[in-house]
């Protein structure tokens, strides 16, 4: 099964896939949290969406509560926080695990990819980023402290567009 065809659910609990969300265009998939020291990265994710969205790019957030319980809210609370605090207008998926035995199938695939230092495996913390092309191939993995506007990310996005 292609990464683009893995069954997903939106934050509003509607069935979807990456293909449905992206229309076969590149995306940056990020595990997000509302009460994390890295939460301000939402602002830069919104900027990426605004800058590259018109060219077919999509940011996709997957809330996760596995790291310090930093995403404890309900779907409605998460949606309200993201919209009112950061103006998030990119798709958010249902809250899910990104590590461990309950790891979402999407992250089972994503975590097999190595980062720039050659390390694959578990997501380290909130706001780890995976860049996928329109075919659903993973073309980059960026650890949590790499900000969304880092040249490594923006140049990789530019190459895909």
C-alpha positions in Angstrom: 0.0 0.0 0.0 1.3 3.5 -0.9 1.7 6.1 1.8 -0.9 8.1 -0.1 -3.5 5.3 0.4 -3.1 4.6 4.1 -6.5 5.2 5.8 -6.6 8.4 7.9 -9.2 10.3 9.8 -9.5 14.1 10.0 -9.7 15.9 13.3 -13.5 16.1 12.5 -13.5 12.3 12.3 -14.0 12.0 8.6 -12.2 9.3 6.6 -9.5 10.5 4.3 -6.1 9.6 2.8 -3.0 11.6 2.0 -4.0 11.5 -1.6 -7.4 13.0 -0.7 -5.7 15.7 1.4 -3.0 16.6 -1.1 -4.4 15.9 -4.5 -1.2 14.0 -5.3 1.0 17.0 -4.4 3.9 17.4 -1.9 3.2 17.6 1.8 4.9 18.2 5.2 3.5 15.9 7.8 4.1 17.0 11.4 3.1 15.6 14.8 1.8 18.6 16.7 0.9 19.5 20.2 -0.8 22.5 21.8 1.1 22.7 25.1 4.7 22.2 24.0 7.7 24.6 24.1 7.8 24.0 20.3 4.1 24.9 19.8 5.1 28.3 18.3 6.3 26.4 15.3 2.6 26.4 14.3 3.1 30.0 13.2 5.9 29.0 10.8 3.8 26.0 9.5 1.0 28.4 8.7 3.5 30.6 6.8 4.7 27.6 4.8 1.1 26.8 3.9 0.4 30.4 2.9 3.7 30.6 0.9 3.6 27.2 -0.9 -0.1 26.2 -0.7 -1.0 28.1 -3.9 1.6 26.0 -5.7 0.0 22.7 -4.5 1.9 22.1 -1.3 0.1 21.1 2.0 1.1 21.0 5.6 -0.7 18.2 7.5 -0.7 18.1 11.3 -1.3 15.0 13.4 -1.9 15.9 17.1 -0.1 13.5 19.5 -0.2 13.3 23.3 2.7 10.9 23.7 5.3 13.5 24.7 4.8 14.8 28.2 1.0 14.8 27.8 1.3 18.0 25.8 -1.8 17.5 23.6 -4.5 16.6 26.2 -7.4 18.3 24.5 -10.4 16.9 22.6 -10.7 17.3 18.9 -12.8 20.4 19.3 -10.4 22.0 21.8 -7.4 21.3 19.5 -9.2 22.8 16.5 -10.3 25.9 18.5 -6.8 26.4 19.9 -5.1 26.0 16.5 -7.6 28.3 14.7 -7.7 31.1 17.2 -4.1 31.1 18.4 -2.3 30.5 15.1 -4.8 30.8 12.3 -4.2 27.2 11.3 -5.8 26.6 7.9 -4.1 23.4 6.9 -5.5 19.9 7.5 -5.4 18.4 11.0 -5.8 14.6 11.5 -7.2 12.8 14.4 -5.0 12.6 17.5 -2.9 9.5 17.3 0.2 7.7 18.6 3.4 8.1 16.5 5.5 5.7 18.5 5.0 2.4 20.3 2.6 -0.5 19.9 -0.3 1.7 19.1 1.6 3.7 16.4 -0.6 4.9 13.6 0.1 3.1 10.3 1.2 6.4 8.7 3.9 6.7 11.3 4.9 3.0 11.0 6.0 4.0 7.4 7.3 7.5 8.1 9.6 6.4 11.0 11.5 4.0 8.7 13.0 7.0 7.0 16.4 8.3 8.2 17.0 11.9 9.1 20.0 13.9 7.8 22.3 12.1 10.3 21.2 8.7 9.0 19.0 7.9 12.0 15.6 6.3 11.5 13.2 5.0 14.2 11.0 6.6 16.7 9.8 10.2 16.6 11.9 12.1 19.1 9.4 14.7 20.2 6.5 17.0 19.1 7.0 18.8 15.8 9.1 16.2 13.9 8.6 16.8 10.2 8.4 14.4 7.2 8.4 15.8 3.7 6.6 13.6 1.1 6.4 14.1 -2.6 3.2 13.8 -4.7 3.7 10.1 -5.2 3.8 9.5 -1.4 7.5 8.9 -1.3 9.3 10.3 1.8 12.0 12.7 0.7 13.1 14.2 4.0 12.9 13.9 7.7 13.5 16.8 10.0 13.8 16.6 13.8 11.7 18.7 16.1 14.1 21.6 16.7 14.5 22.2 12.9 12.0 25.0 12.4 9.6 24.9 9.5 11.3 27.9 7.9 14.7 26.3 8.0 16.5 26.5 4.6 16.9 22.7 4.6 13.1 22.4 4.6 12.2 25.3 2.3 14.8 24.3 -0.3 13.5 20.7 -0.2 10.0 21.9 -0.7 11.1 24.2 -3.6 12.7 21.2 -5.3 9.4 19.3 -5.2 7.3 22.2 -6.6 
